[in-house]
Amino acid sequence: MYFIVVKYQVKPEFTDSFIEKVTPFTQATRAEEGNLWFDWSVSVENPNEFILVEAFRDDEAAGKHVNSEHFAAGLETMRPLLVSTPKIVSRKVDGEDWDAMGELVID
C-alpha cells in the first residue's frame, strides 16, 4: 500500500474553516475504490498545522488519485489557504491496514 502523511501550514484566518473548505476533496477521495483511509488531524502544538494521513491500496489506486479531477480541484481550493508548500512523506509499505502496536498491548 501507499502510506502518505502531509503537513499543511494553514493561514491563521482560515484555521476555523479549513476542514469545511476541503470537505468535498475529502469525501471524493474517501469514495475512491482504492482509498484505504483519508484522515485529517490538527497538531496539538500548532493549531494552524493540519495533518493528513492517507493510504491507497496499490500503485494503480495512488496514480488514479493524483490524476483525478477532485485532486486537482482540492489542491486549487487549498492553495490560497496555505502559508507554505506542504511537507510530505509518501512511501510504499507492506500491509493493507493498521497493525497492532506490539510494544503497548492492551488486554
Buried (B, 14 or more C-beta within 10 A) or exposed (E): BBBBBBBBBBEEEBBEEBEEBBEEBBEBBEEBEBBBBBEBEBEEEEEBBBBBEBBBBEEEBBEBBEEBEBBEEBEEBBEEBBEEEBEEEEEEEEEEEEEEEEEEEEE
